[in-house]
Amino acid sequence: MVIEEEWDPKPPRKVPDIPIKEIPPVFGRILRSIAIIFIILIIFSAMFGSIFVSIGAGEVGVKFNQFGGVEEDELGEGLHIVPPWVSVTKYSVRSETYTMSGVEGEGQVSGDDQIKALTVEGLTLGLDITVRYRLMPDEVSAVHQQLGTDYAEKIIRPTIRSSIREIVSTKTALEVYGEERQMVAGEMLTSIDNALASDGIIIEEVLVRNVVLPARVAEAIEAKLQADQEAQRMIFVKQKEQLEAERKIIEANGLANATIAKAYGEAEALRIINEELSKNPRLIDYKYIEMLQGQEISTMIVPTDQGLILDTGK
């Protein structure tokens, strides 16, 4: 008979409680304050829009305060926090272009937007113009307040057209169409830039891309340009021929000088020989005999008064 002993399990060991330090009351108040402020910001953002504004590269933000109007200080590039009652309008301060052209879809205005201008002769020219400009970063708030976001149509476009017509009215058609076009474009740039500087706009470049002349005037100017080119070519040919003639003269002078020098040398040699002969008359006989040596001579006639007897026999 097996007697089973009763199993009495031991109770689990009790883990002692580790006392947790209480959070100081001051930290609790701070956390509650931060939470309340965050909730208020979320509510204002939901009611008035986001308080976080990101200004991209090449942009400036203009602040409009609902209680005070446009603020003078602009927002630069980067992330900014603004009050909910302040709205921000972004403007580009990069180089922009405004084009007026007779080609469809090439400029800001659809259709034929070519500038028509009268020259000093009273001829009507058509000009395709592109103007490169940018806003002054510290004047963008004034542009926003005085002109608004469509400032290009309000001020840049009419100023360009007016200034170009004023400049062209002092020029001939040939000056605008021909080789002086870049100079005329420079005068246009100065005029437009002076007119827009007070509005916070800088003009960087004016491109006269195309000039359309009346048909008969275009033909006359083209003929004149060709005549000028031909005249320039003839001047070049004449200069080339003149240089060639001068070269030949110099060459002839050199040859003449060489001939004179040679003649002078020969004359001087003869003078010296004559002086020597006058001193020694028989020297010529000696030179004559010296010249005959080594030559096959069967008969030789010499003056009898020289007293020379040569044996020519072999």
VENCOR-V340127 format. One record per residue. N is the residue number from 1. RES is the residue in three letters. PHI is phi in whole degrees, -180 to 180 (none if undefined). D_FIRST is the distance of its C-alpha to the first C-alpha in Angstrom with 1 decimal. Layout:
n = {N,N}
res = {RES,RES}
phi = {PHI,PHI}
d_first = {D_FIRST,D_FIRST}
This chain:
n = {1,2,3,4,5,6,7,8,9,10,11,12,13,14,15,16,17,18,19,20,21,22,23,24,25,26,27,28,29,30,31,32,33,34,35,36,37,38,39,40,41,42,43,44,45,46,47,48,49,50,51,52,53,54,55,56,57,58,59,60,61,62,63,64,65,66,67,68,69,70,71,72,73,74,75,76,77,78,79,80,81,82,83,84,85,86,87,88,89,90,91,92,93,94,95,96,97,98,99,100,101,102,103,104,105,106,107,108,109,110,111,112,113,114,115,116,117,118,119,120,121,122,123,124,125,126,127,128,129,130,131,132,133,134,135,136,137,138,139,140,141,142,143,144,145,146,147,148,149,150,151,152,153,154,155,156,157,158,159,160,161,162,163,164,165,166,167,168,169,170,171,172,173,174,175,176,177,178,179,180,181,182,183,184,185,186,187,188,189,190,191,192,193,194,195,196,197,198,199,200,201,202,203,204,205,206,207,208,209,210,211,212,213,214,215,216,217,218,219,220,221,222,223,224,225,226,227,228,229,230,231,232,233,234,235,236,237,238,239,240,241,242,243,244,245,246,247,248,249,250,251,252,253,254,255,256,257,258,259,260,261,262,263,264,265,266,267,268,269,270,271,272,273,274,275,276,277,278,279,280,281,282,283,284,285,286,287,288,289,290,291,292,293,294,295,296,297,298,299,300,301,302,303,304,305,306,307,308,309,310,311,312,313,314}
res = {MET,VAL,ILE,GLU,GLU,GLU,TRP,ASP,PRO,LYS,PRO,PRO,ARG,LYS,VAL,PRO,ASP,ILE,PRO,ILE,LYS,GLU,ILE,PRO,PRO,VAL,PHE,GLY,ARG,ILE,LEU,ARG,SER,ILE,ALA,ILE,ILE,PHE,ILE,ILE,LEU,ILE,ILE,PHE,SER,ALA,MET,PHE,GLY,SER,ILE,PHE,VAL,SER,ILE,GLY,ALA,GLY,GLU,VAL,GLY,VAL,LYS,PHE,ASN,GLN,PHE,GLY,GLY,VAL,GLU,GLU,ASP,GLU,LEU,GLY,GLU,GLY,LEU,HIS,ILE,VAL,PRO,PRO,TRP,VAL,SER,VAL,THR,LYS,TYR,SER,VAL,ARG,SER,GLU,THR,TYR,THR,MET,SER,GLY,VAL,GLU,GLY,GLU,GLY,GLN,VAL,SER,GLY,ASP,ASP,GLN,ILE,LYS,ALA,LEU,THR,VAL,GLU,GLY,LEU,THR,LEU,GLY,LEU,ASP,ILE,THR,VAL,ARG,TYR,ARG,LEU,MET,PRO,ASP,GLU,VAL,SER,ALA,VAL,HIS,GLN,GLN,LEU,GLY,THR,ASP,TYR,ALA,GLU,LYS,ILE,ILE,ARG,PRO,THR,ILE,ARG,SER,SER,ILE,ARG,GLU,ILE,VAL,SER,THR,LYS,THR,ALA,LEU,GLU,VAL,TYR,GLY,GLU,GLU,ARG,GLN,MET,VAL,ALA,GLY,GLU,MET,LEU,THR,SER,ILE,ASP,ASN,ALA,LEU,ALA,SER,ASP,GLY,ILE,ILE,ILE,GLU,GLU,VAL,LEU,VAL,ARG,ASN,VAL,VAL,LEU,PRO,ALA,ARG,VAL,ALA,GLU,ALA,ILE,GLU,ALA,LYS,LEU,GLN,ALA,ASP,GLN,GLU,ALA,GLN,ARG,MET,ILE,PHE,VAL,LYS,GLN,LYS,GLU,GLN,LEU,GLU,ALA,GLU,ARG,LYS,ILE,ILE,GLU,ALA,ASN,GLY,LEU,ALA,ASN,ALA,THR,ILE,ALA,LYS,ALA,TYR,GLY,GLU,ALA,GLU,ALA,LEU,ARG,ILE,ILE,ASN,GLU,GLU,LEU,SER,LYS,ASN,PRO,ARG,LEU,ILE,ASP,TYR,LYS,TYR,ILE,GLU,MET,LEU,GLN,GLY,GLN,GLU,ILE,SER,THR,MET,ILE,VAL,PRO,THR,ASP,GLN,GLY,LEU,ILE,LEU,ASP,THR,GLY,LYS}
phi = {none,-105,-102,-83,-84,-72,-92,-111,-63,-80,-66,-60,-73,-81,-79,-69,-69,-94,-67,-99,-70,-74,-69,-58,-58,-65,-67,-63,-65,-64,-62,-65,-66,-62,-63,-66,-63,-62,-66,-64,-64,-64,-65,-65,-63,-67,-85,-116,112,-69,-92,-100,-126,-108,-103,-78,-65,74,-125,-136,-103,-103,-94,-120,-88,-63,-105,-140,87,-71,-93,-74,-82,-90,-92,-85,-65,120,-95,-132,-111,-124,-61,-62,-87,-113,-101,-123,-111,-94,-128,-82,-112,-80,-69,-120,-126,-127,-117,-125,-144,-87,-90,-61,78,-92,-113,-71,-104,-71,88,-77,-118,-67,-83,-101,-139,-97,-85,-65,-85,89,-88,-94,-110,-106,-125,-94,-124,-125,-116,-102,-144,-156,-87,-74,-56,-87,-117,-66,-62,-67,-61,-64,-73,-93,-119,90,-69,-95,-62,-62,-76,-77,-125,-69,-59,-65,-67,-60,-64,-67,-65,-67,-65,-67,-68,-63,-65,-102,-117,-85,-62,-66,-66,-75,-88,-92,-69,-90,-60,-64,-66,-64,-62,-64,-66,-63,-60,-61,-64,-68,-64,-63,-73,-104,-60,-70,-97,79,-123,-108,-95,-97,-162,-123,-111,-89,-83,-157,-125,-106,-106,-57,-55,-67,-70,-61,-65,-65,-66,-63,-64,-65,-63,-65,-64,-63,-63,-66,-63,-63,-66,-65,-61,-63,-63,-62,-63,-65,-65,-64,-64,-66,-64,-63,-63,-65,-63,-63,-66,-65,-63,-65,-65,-63,-63,-65,-64,-62,-63,-65,-63,-62,-64,-65,-63,-65,-64,-63,-62,-66,-62,-63,-64,-69,-64,-66,-79,-141,-64,-78,-64,-68,-66,-64,-66,-67,-65,-63,-70,-82,-64,87,-105,-83,-126,-90,-136,-141,-108,-129,-62,-74,-81,-86,70,-102,-123,-113,-92,-100,-74,-94}
d_first = {0.0,3.7,6.4,9.6,12.7,15.7,18.5,21.8,24.7,27.7,30.8,33.6,36.2,39.4,42.5,45.4,48.3,51.3,54.4,57.0,60.6,62.6,65.6,68.8,70.7,73.8,72.0,70.8,74.3,75.6,73.1,73.9,77.6,77.2,75.2,77.9,80.7,79.0,78.5,82.2,83.3,81.3,82.9,86.4,85.9,84.9,87.9,90.6,89.3,87.6,88.4,87.8,90.9,91.1,94.6,94.9,96.9,100.6,100.2,101.1,99.6,101.9,100.4,101.5,100.6,100.5,101.9,104.4,105.3,105.5,104.4,106.4,103.6,102.1,98.6,98.3,95.9,92.2,89.7,91.0,89.6,92.2,92.1,91.4,94.9,96.4,96.9,97.6,100.0,99.9,103.0,103.5,105.6,105.7,108.8,109.5,112.2,114.5,116.4,119.4,120.3,122.1,119.2,116.8,113.4,114.3,114.7,113.1,115.4,115.3,118.5,121.7,121.4,124.0,126.2,129.9,132.3,136.1,137.7,140.9,142.9,141.4,139.2,135.8,132.9,129.3,126.7,123.0,121.5,118.1,117.6,114.7,113.7,110.9,110.2,110.5,107.0,108.2,110.4,107.9,107.4,111.2,111.2,108.4,110.2,113.7,113.1,109.5,107.4,110.2,112.6,113.5,115.2,116.7,118.3,117.8,119.2,122.4,123.1,122.8,125.1,127.7,127.8,128.1,130.9,132.7,132.4,133.5,136.6,138.0,137.5,139.2,137.3,137.7,136.1,133.0,132.8,133.9,133.0,133.1,130.1,127.7,130.2,130.4,126.6,126.6,129.0,126.8,123.8,125.7,126.9,123.6,121.7,124.3,124.0,120.1,119.5,119.8,117.1,114.5,114.9,115.7,117.5,116.5,118.5,120.8,121.0,124.0,122.4,125.1,128.7,130.3,134.1,136.7,137.4,141.0,140.1,137.2,139.6,142.3,139.8,138.3,141.9,142.6,139.4,140.3,143.9,142.5,140.3,143.2,145.3,142.7,142.5,146.3,146.3,143.7,145.9,149.0,147.3,146.1,149.7,151.1,148.7,149.7,153.4,152.8,151.0,154.0,156.4,154.5,154.3,158.1,158.8,156.8,158.7,162.0,161.2,160.2,163.5,165.5,163.7,164.4,168.0,168.3,166.8,169.3,172.2,171.2,170.9,174.4,175.8,174.4,175.8,179.2,179.2,178.4,181.1,183.7,182.9,182.9,184.7,184.0,180.3,180.4,181.9,179.1,176.5,178.3,178.4,174.7,173.8,175.7,174.0,171.7,173.4,175.5,179.0,182.1,184.7,184.6,187.4,187.7,190.4,193.2,193.6,190.2,191.3,188.1,188.3,185.1,184.8,182.9,183.4,180.6}
